[in-house]
Amino acid sequence: MRQYAQSLFLDRELFATRGHTGVLLLVSMFERQVVLLPDRGLEERLSGDASKEIVRRMTAALAAGRVGSALEDGLAGLENALAASATGPCPENELPDTIVEEEGA
């Protein structure tokens, strides 16, 4: 699943920001798994513990069949983790805020 997330990160060019601050939040509803993949500019700000907690909360909600709650928890967790380590005004959003849905083969 992580390899697939890395492939999507490259295919969607999430690395194409000035500060390398793209984030991919991949949710597999079938497998009930989550991968949080920050670009190198956010690795320090999204510590292993913060990322693990976001994924844990999302996975628990997915396991309970609460997909909407899982997504809300993940986005709120990302926002909180990044806001806690912010060092200035919010930079310009360089990537689209779109949800991409794909059906399995």
N, C-alpha and C positions, 0 to 999 in steps of 0.2 A: 504494500500500500504506500509506503514511503517513497519507493522508486516511482510509482505512478504520480505521486504528488510532485516530485522533483521534475518529472517530465512535463506536467502541466505548468509548473512554474516557468519553465523555459519556453514552452509553446505559447503561453499567454504573455511572455516578455515582462513578467513582474519585476525583473531585475532592472528595468529601464527607467529608474528614477535617479535623480541627481545624487541623493544620499544613500542609495541602495536600501530603501525603506519599504519595499513591497512585502506583503504578507499573503500567504495562501492558507486558507482554512478549508481543508478538504473533509467532507462528511460523506461517509458511505452508509447509507441507510440500510442497505441489505446486510452488510457485515457489522453494522453498528460500531464503526470505528471512526476515529477522528485523527487527522494529521494536521499539526500546526507548523507551518514552514515559513519562518521569517528570513528575509534577505540579510546579508551580512551587516548592514547598517543598523539592524535592530536586535541582533543576537545578544548583545550585552543588556539591552533594555528589557528583553523578554527572557529573563533567566530561565534556566532549566526548571526550577521550582514553579515559577509563574506559568510557564507553558504546560507543565505536567498537571497543574491544578485546573487550568482551563480545559484541557483535554479530559481530565477525570470527570469534571462536572458535566461536560457535554455528553460523554459516554454514558454516564448514569441516566441522564434524561433520555437519550436514545434507547437505552435498554428498557426504559419504562414506556416507550412508544410516544414520547413527547418531543417530536421533531422541532416544533416551533420553539419550545422552551430551550432545547439544546442550542439552537442557533442564537437565541437571545442571550443565553448564558455565555456562549463563546464570544460574541461581540462585546458584551458588557465586560467580560474578563479582559479582553484585549484592550478595551478603552481604559479600564482602571489601571492595568499594568503599565501601559504607555504613558498615561497621564501622570502617574506617580514618578516617572523618571524624565518628564519633559523639562527642557532647559530653555524655553522661550515660547514665542507665539507658535501656533499651529502652522506648519508650512502648507504651501499650496498642494492640493490633492492632484497628483500626477497620474493616477490610475483610475479607471472607471470603477464605480461602486456597484458592480453588477453581480448577480448570482448566476452562475453557469450550472445548468442541469444537464446531465448526460445519462442516457439509459445504458445499462450494461449490455454486453454482447450476448 
